[in-house]
Amino acid sequence: MSKKQEEKSGKFNFILVLIIVVAVVYFITNGTRLINQSIETFIVSNGSLSYEESLEGYLIRDEEVLEGDTSNEAQMIQIMADNQKAAKDEAVFRYYAEDEDQISAQIGTLNAQINEEMEKTNTTIPSSDILGLENQIEGAIDEIKGANDLQKVEEKLKLVDEYQSKKIEIMGHLSSDENIKRLVSQRTVLQSILEEKSKIVYAPRSGIVSYRVDELENVLTTDNFDYLSTEMLDKLELKVGSAIPISRTKGKIVDNFKCYLATPINTEYGQEVEVGDVVKIRFSNSKEINATIVYIKDEDKDNRIIVFEILDYVQDLVQYRKISFDIIWWKYTGLKVSNQAIIEENERSYVETNREGKIVRILVKVLRQNETYSIVTNYEEEELEEMGFNEDEIANRYKIKLYDEVVLH
C-alpha cells in the first residue's frame, strides 16, 4: 500500500472512531431522557372507589295512631306541631268543641275588658313570668312577619293567642283591683268549660308527633317482617318520594330512635349479604348513613327482601312511606393508581417508579379494584415478616407515596 493510501486510510479510521465516540457520549447523556420520554406514567393521588346501586324502599316504623272518641267529621285542632317531639301523657291535639266559637268570643271580650281596666287603673305588675311572655309574643310576631308558609303563620298566631291568654291570667291574679279579679274569674270559668267540651288526645308514649296518617300504620309493622313480599309491597301502589298527606282527624306517635327500610332486591351483591352486615345508604339529599341488615327473606333463588335498620335522620323520614336511595356496598379511600401500573407476580402486586434516576419496583397491598383503578397501600412490617422478608429487606424497602409517578404497562 502506498504512503498516500495509508494516510487516507488513517484519516478514515480516525473519523470513524470519532463518530463512534460522539455517538456513545450522546447516548449516555441523552439516552435516559429519550427512554423516559417514551414511558407512560400515572401520578398517584388520593382517591376513593365504591360500588353503588340505586334502589327503592318502603319505610316501616313503630307508630301508634291517635284518634279521639268522636265522629270522623269532628275538626281536629293541633296542640303540638307536626314532626314535634312529645313526652308521654303530653297533650297532642284536640277536637273542636261544641259552641267553641261562642265561648272563644266571650273569652276574647273578657280579655279586651281586662286589658282596658288595667290601662284605666294604670296597673303595672312587675313579674318575670309576664316579661317572659311579652318577649315570646314579640318573637312570635317577628316570625309571622317573615313567614311565607301558611301553616307556620297559623301556628304562630295560635301561640300568640296562648301567650296573651297566659299573660292576662297572670296579671289578673296578681292585680289588687276587684273589678279585674272579677273579670279574670269569669274568664277562668269559660276557659274550664271550653276545655271540658274539647276532647283532648294525649301521647301514650314519647316520640315524634305526626299528622301524616296513611292507614298503613297497622299494615307495615315492625313486630315481625315475615309478612313482607314483593307482591304485597307492589299492591300498595305507592309513589316514590311523595309526602304522606296531613290528616284532619287523626294523628300518631312515631318512635324517634329508629325506623326500617324494606327493599326488594335481585342484584349480585344483594345475594351475598347476611343479617348483621352494615352498609352505607345515601338519600336523595346526599346524606350518607350506616344501615344494619336485620332481616332477609329469600323469595326465590334470585329475589330477596332485605330490611335495613336506620338510626339516623329518623325524624326527617317521617313524612315519607316510599323513597329512592343509593346503597353503597363497599367504599375504600386511599392511594389511587391505574390498574395498568400494577404488576402481578407470584401472587404479589408491584408498581414501578423512578427513584434517584433509576426504575425501582415497589411491593403494594391492593385494597380494592374496579375496572380501571385500584386503591393501594404499603404493607405493615408485621405483614412483611409473615410474608418472609428479613429485617434488612424490610428496613431498605421502597414505599409508595402520594404523587409518585408510576409506570404504565
C-alpha positions in Angstrom: 0.0 0.0 0.0 1.4 3.4 -0.9 2.1 6.1 1.6 -0.8 8.2 0.2 -3.3 5.4 0.7 -2.1 4.7 4.2 -2.6 8.4 5.2 -6.1 8.3 3.6 -7.0 5.1 5.5 -5.7 6.5 8.8 -7.8 9.6 8.4 -10.9 7.5 7.6 -10.3 5.3 10.7 -9.9 8.4 12.9 -13.1 9.9 11.6 -14.9 6.6 12.2 -13.6 6.4 15.8 -14.6 10.0 16.4 -18.1 9.4 15.2 -18.5 6.3 17.4 -17.2 8.2 20.5 -19.6 11.1 19.8 -22.5 8.7 19.4 -21.6 6.9 22.6 -21.3 10.1 24.6 -24.6 11.4 23.1 -26.4 8.1 24.0 -25.1 8.2 27.6 -26.1 11.9 28.1 -29.4 11.8 26.3 -30.5 8.1 26.2 -32.1 8.1 29.6 -34.1 11.2 28.7 -35.2 9.7 25.4 -36.3 6.5 27.1 -38.2 8.4 29.8 -40.0 10.3 27.1 -41.3 7.1 25.7 -42.6 5.8 29.1 -46.2 6.5 30.1 -46.7 7.2 33.7 -49.6 7.7 36.2 -49.4 10.1 39.2 -50.5 8.6 42.4 -53.3 10.6 44.1 -55.7 10.4 47.0 -59.0 8.9 45.9 -61.8 6.5 46.6 -63.6 3.6 44.9 -67.0 2.4 45.6 -69.8 0.2 44.3 -73.3 1.6 44.5 -76.8 0.6 43.4 -79.9 2.7 43.2 -83.0 1.1 44.8 -86.5 1.9 46.1 -87.6 1.1 49.6 -90.6 1.2 52.0 -90.3 2.9 55.3 -91.6 0.9 58.3 -92.0 2.5 61.7 -93.1 1.7 65.2 -96.0 4.1 65.2 -99.3 4.4 67.0 -102.4 6.1 65.5 -104.1 8.6 67.9 -107.8 9.1 67.5 -110.4 10.5 69.9 -113.7 9.0 70.8 -115.6 11.2 68.3 -117.1 11.2 64.8 -114.7 11.3 61.9 -116.2 14.6 60.8 -115.0 16.4 64.0 -112.4 19.0 63.2 -109.0 18.4 64.8 -107.0 21.2 66.3 -103.3 20.7 66.7 -101.8 21.4 70.1 -98.4 20.2 69.1 -97.0 20.9 65.7 -96.3 18.2 63.1 -92.9 16.5 63.5 -92.5 17.9 67.0 -91.3 15.6 69.8 -93.8 14.8 72.6 -93.4 13.4 76.1 -95.6 10.7 77.5 -99.1 12.0 78.5 -98.5 15.3 76.8 -101.5 16.8 75.0 -101.1 16.3 71.3 -104.3 17.6 69.7 -107.9 18.2 70.5 -111.2 18.2 68.7 -113.3 21.2 68.0 -115.7 21.7 70.9 -119.5 22.3 70.7 -120.2 26.1 71.0 -116.4 26.7 70.8 -116.8 29.8 68.6 -119.3 31.4 71.0 -117.2 30.6 74.1 -114.0 31.8 72.4 -115.7 35.0 71.5 -116.8 35.6 75.1 -113.2 34.9 76.3 -111.9 37.4 73.7 -114.3 40.0 75.0 -113.2 39.4 78.6 -109.5 39.7 77.5 -110.2 43.1 76.0 -112.1 44.2 79.1 -109.3 43.1 81.4 -106.7 45.0 79.3 -108.9 48.1 79.3 -109.4 48.0 83.1 -105.6 47.6 83.6 -105.0 50.6 81.4 -107.6 52.7 83.2 -106.1 51.9 86.6 -102.6 52.3 85.1 -101.8 49.0 86.6 -98.2 47.8 86.2 -97.3 44.5 87.7 -93.6 43.5 87.9 -93.3 39.8 87.1 -90.5 37.8 85.3 -93.3 35.5 84.0 -95.1 38.4 82.3 -91.8 39.8 80.9 -91.0 36.3 79.5 -94.4 36.0 77.9 -94.1 39.5 76.4 -90.8 38.5 74.8 -92.3 35.3 73.5 -95.2 37.3 72.0 -92.8 39.7 70.3 -90.7 36.8 69.0 -93.7 35.0 67.5 -94.9 38.2 65.8 -91.5 38.8 64.3 -91.6 35.2 62.9 -95.0 35.8 61.4 -93.8 38.9 59.6 -91.1 36.9 57.8 -93.0 33.7 57.2 -94.3 32.6 53.8 -95.7 29.2 54.9 -99.4 29.5 55.8 -99.3 26.6 58.2 -96.4 28.2 60.0 -98.3 31.5 60.2 -101.3 29.8 61.7 -99.2 28.0 64.3 -97.5 31.3 65.4 -100.9 33.1 65.6 -102.1 30.3 67.9 -99.0 30.7 70.0 -99.6 34.5 70.3 -103.1 33.9 71.5 -101.9 31.3 74.1 -99.2 33.7 75.3 -101.7 36.6 75.5 -104.2 34.5 77.5 -101.5 33.4 79.9 -100.3 36.9 80.4 -103.8 38.2 81.1 -104.4 35.4 83.5 -101.2 36.1 85.5 -101.8 39.8 85.6 -105.4 39.3 86.7 -104.4 37.1 89.6 -101.6 39.5 90.7 -103.8 42.6 90.5 -105.4 44.0 93.6 -108.3 45.6 91.6 -111.6 43.8 92.5 -113.1 44.5 89.1 -110.1 43.0 87.3 -110.3 40.0 89.6 -114.0 39.5 88.8 -113.3 39.6 85.0 -110.4 37.1 85.4 -112.7 34.8 87.4 -115.3 34.9 84.7 -112.6 34.2 82.1 -111.3 31.2 84.1 -114.8 29.6 84.3 -115.3 30.0 80.5 -111.8 28.5 79.9 -112.7 25.5 82.0 -116.0 24.9 80.2 -114.1 25.1 76.8 -111.5 22.6 78.0 -114.2 20.2 79.3 -116.0 20.3 76.0 -112.8 19.8 74.0 -111.8 16.2 73.6 -108.0 16.3 74.1 -105.9 13.4 72.9 -102.7 12.7 74.8 -99.5 10.9 73.8 -99.5 7.3 75.1 -95.7 7.3 75.0 -92.8 9.6 74.0 -92.0 10.1 70.3 -92.5 12.2 67.2 -95.9 13.8 66.7 -97.1 13.3 63.1 -100.4 14.1 61.4 -99.4 12.3 58.3 -101.6 9.2 58.6 -101.9 6.9 55.5 -103.7 3.9 57.1 -100.6 1.8 56.6 -99.5 2.2 60.2 -101.1 -1.2 61.1 -100.1 -2.8 57.8 -96.4 -2.1 57.7 -95.5 -3.1 61.2 -92.2 -3.8 63.0 -93.0 -6.8 65.2 -92.2 -9.4 62.5 -91.2 -8.9 58.9 -92.3 -12.3 57.6 -95.4 -10.7 56.0 -93.3 -8.8 53.5 -93.2 -9.8 49.9 -92.5 -8.1 46.6 -96.1 -8.7 45.5 -97.5 -7.3 48.7 -95.4 -4.2 48.5 -96.3 -3.6 44.8 -100.0 -3.8 45.6 -99.7 -0.8 47.9 -99.2 1.3 44.7 -97.2 4.0 46.4 -95.4 6.8 44.6 -91.7 7.3 45.3 -90.9 10.4 47.3 -94.5 11.5 47.7 -95.2 13.1 51.2 -98.0 11.5 53.1 -100.9 13.9 53.3 -101.8 15.5 56.6 -104.9 14.1 58.2 -107.6 16.5 59.6 -109.0 13.9 62.0 -106.1 11.8 63.3 -102.5 11.9 64.4 -99.9 9.4 65.5 -96.8 9.0 67.7 -93.7 7.6 66.0 -90.6 6.1 67.5 -87.9 8.8 67.1 -85.0 6.4 67.7 -85.1 4.1 64.7 -87.1 3.1 61.6 -86.7 0.4 59.0 -86.3 0.4 55.2 -87.5 -2.7 53.3 -86.5 -3.2 49.7 -86.9 -6.0 47.1 -83.5 -6.8 45.5 -82.2 -9.1 42.8 -78.6 -8.0 42.3 -75.3 -9.9 42.8 -74.2 -8.0 46.0 -77.8 -8.3 47.4 -77.5 -12.1 47.2 -74.1 -12.1 49.1 -75.0 -10.1 52.2 -76.2 -11.5 55.6 -78.1 -10.4 58.6 -75.9 -8.3 60.8 -73.9 -6.7 57.9 -73.6 -2.9 57.9 -73.7 -0.9 54.7 -73.9 2.7 53.7 -77.1 4.3 52.5 -77.4 7.6 50.7 -80.6 9.5 50.5 -81.6 12.0 47.8 -80.4 14.8 50.0 -76.9 13.3 49.7 -76.8 12.3 53.4 -74.9 9.1 53.9 -75.7 6.9 56.9 -74.9 3.4 58.3 -77.7 0.9 57.9 -77.7 -2.6 59.5 -79.4 -5.5 57.8 -81.8 -7.0 60.3 -83.9 -9.3 58.1 -83.6 -11.2 54.9 -86.3 -13.2 53.1 -85.4 -15.3 50.0 -88.4 -15.3 47.7 -86.6 -17.5 45.1 -83.0 -18.0 44.0 -82.7 -14.5 42.5 -85.0 -12.3 44.5 -84.9 -11.3 48.2 -86.5 -8.8 50.6 -83.9 -7.1 52.7 -84.8 -4.9 55.7 -82.4 -2.3 57.0 -82.4 -0.7 60.5 -81.9 3.0 60.4 -80.9 5.1 63.4 -80.1 8.5 61.8 -82.4 11.1 60.3 -85.4 9.2 61.5 -87.4 12.4 62.1 -86.6 13.6 58.5 -88.1 10.4 57.1 -91.5 10.5 59.0 -93.3 12.3 56.1 -92.5 9.6 53.6 -93.6 6.0 53.1 -91.7 5.1 49.9 -88.3 6.6 48.9 -85.4 6.1 46.5 -81.9 5.7 47.8 -78.4 4.5 46.9 -76.9 1.6 48.7 -73.1 1.7 48.9 -72.0 -1.9 49.1 -68.3 -1.0 49.6 -66.1 2.1 49.7 -62.3 2.4 50.0 -60.3 5.5 50.3 -56.5 5.8 49.9 -53.8 6.0 47.3 -55.3 5.6 43.9 -53.4 4.1 40.9 -54.2 2.9 37.4 -54.7 -0.8 37.1 -52.2 -0.6 34.1 -49.5 0.3 36.6 -49.9 -2.9 38.7 -47.7 -5.9 38.0 -48.9 -9.2 39.3 -46.1 -11.6 40.1 -46.1 -14.7 42.4 -49.4 -13.7 43.8 -48.0 -10.3 44.8 -48.6 -6.8 43.4 -46.0 -4.3 42.4 -45.7 -0.9 40.8 -42.6 0.7 39.2 -41.4 4.2 39.7 -38.3 6.4 39.2 -36.2 6.8 42.3 -32.9 8.7 42.1 -32.7 8.2 38.4 -33.5 4.5 38.2 -36.7 2.5 37.9 -37.5 0.6 41.1 -40.1 -2.0 41.9 -42.4 -1.4 45.0 -44.5 -4.0 46.7 -48.0 -2.7 47.3 -51.1 -4.0 49.0 -54.2 -3.8 46.8 -57.2 -2.9 49.0 -59.8 -2.8 46.2 -60.1 -2.6 42.4 -62.7 -1.7 39.8 -62.3 -2.0 36.1 -59.9 1.0 35.9 -58.3 1.9 39.2 -57.0 0.4 42.4 -56.8 1.7 46.0 -53.4 0.6 47.3 -51.3 1.0 50.5 -47.9 -0.1 51.9 -47.7 -3.4 53.9 -47.1 -3.1 57.6 -43.8 -4.5 58.9 -45.6 -7.4 60.7 -47.3 -8.3 57.4 -43.9 -8.3 55.6 -42.4 -10.5 58.3 -45.2 -13.0 57.8 -44.5 -13.0 54.1 -40.9 -14.0 54.7 -39.0 -10.7 54.4 -35.9 -10.3 56.6 -35.1 -7.2 58.7 -32.7 -5.7 56.1 -35.2 -6.1 53.3 -37.9 -4.5 55.4 -35.7 -1.6 56.5 -34.5 -0.8 53.0 -37.7 -1.3 51.1 -39.2 1.4 48.9 -42.7 2.6 49.8 -45.4 4.1 47.5 -46.3 7.6 48.3 -48.6 10.4 47.2 -47.6 12.0 43.8 -45.3 9.1 42.8 -45.1 8.7 39.0 -45.7 5.0 38.5 -45.0 3.3 35.1 -47.9 2.1 33.0 -47.6 -1.2 31.2 
